[in-house]
Amino acid sequence: MSNYTTPKLNKGKTPLSIPKGSSKLKELAKNVWYVSYTYDGKQFKVKADLNRIHDPYEKELKGEILLESIKQDLKNGYNPFNPLQWTEQLRKETMTLDEAIRQFKEYHTNYHSRKKTIQTYLSKVNALSKYFPNVLLSEITTKNLQNFIKSKIDDGTYSQYSVRSAKRIFSTFFNVCIKLELIKTNPMIGFDSMIRSKKITDERHVPFSDADLKTILEYLDAHDKYSAFFCRMIYYTCLRPSEIRGLKVENIDINANTITIPASVKKVNTNDENDYLEINSSFIPVLKELNLEQYPKDYYLTGSSVNIVGEKKIGENTPYNKLISALKKLGLNEKGYDLYSFKHTSNITKYKYGWTLSQIMKANRHTNISTTEIYLKKLGQFVDIKDKAIPVI
């Protein structure tokens, strides 16, 4: 442990005489003042800006403030041999939640996270910051987080899905703060699992029934060829809508049966490498109908709601809005169907036709089986067991 002496404010030599009209303090103020102490045997003198002050009373006040400041700094671990380390530690200890959120956003931006993903994170952590204004990051506790989520449940804002989402986002946020060395422990650890909302969450991404799928595709083929292609591409490739929007003509190689998903387009981009997807034989005829060879290589595959292929990238919400519009016209908009329903339907169909979990995982470019299983949670609704006999025992 480092040893230091008690800091003292040195005001120089005491004047032997005081001129008429002056005072002892005024005469002392003419000297060079500094705070002195020894640390591990070495003497340190700190003048700061004391000697630029001409008013003796102000100089004395500033001197006392400097003295107390140095005392507190040393007491709190200040090391004059490594002042930057202490300053950085102090910065972290006094960091506000708002500043941590700014660094969190910067972290995800640098790692090329999708804009929509970042916005989803920020909506939750900014709401937390609003609930605890001006709070320090280090002051956030498990109880604080529980109280915040309870308040959102009580005012009807959070459904059970929202609770799960908030818990996941907060856990991610504080893990990033640990990675950035802003805190040491995640306050989400020990969060009360019994905190739940009774608000029913509207189902999303519901797989299509066979009849509804047929109805939707027939309607889209007749009235919206853009959406018909976009939805079939999700079904056959299991690419994410944002990834499909980013693909260009040059990324499709029908001869080699390959789709290249550039690193800049991928939702999950941990290695800055392109992904490659084999084109399923069922999808090739759909692609050939586009006659891609007639378009410039830098045109977007789904860039035009009129011609499908287009010069500019289609709007982020355009494919979704077009499908929802069609579902409303068909009276199917209250069943939880959306663009991701085609992906869920595709995975369930694969499983029913004999694909293994590992094969489905590879087709989705998932990194683990548990993610793939999410897409199969509705499988029981599409499996008929009435003719299945149980072996005799």
Protein Blocks (a to p, Z undefined) as FASTA:
>chain_A
ZZdddddddebjadfbdcehiafklmmmmpccdddddeehiacddfkjmlmpmblklmmm
mmmmmmmmmmmmmmnopafklmmlmmmmmmmmmpcfklmmmmmmmmmmmnopafklmmmm
mmmmmmmmmmmghiafklpcfklmmmmmmmmmmnomacfklmmmmmmmmmmmmmmmmmno
pafbdfkgopafklccfbdcddehiacdfklmmmmmmmmmmmommlmmmmmmmmmnopaf
klmmmpcfklpcfknopacddfklpmblckopacdddddfklmmmmmmnommlpcfkbcf
klcfklopafbdcdfklmmmmmmmmmmmnopamnopafklmmmmmmmmmmmnopafklmm
mmnopabfklmmmmmmmmmmmccfklpccddZZ
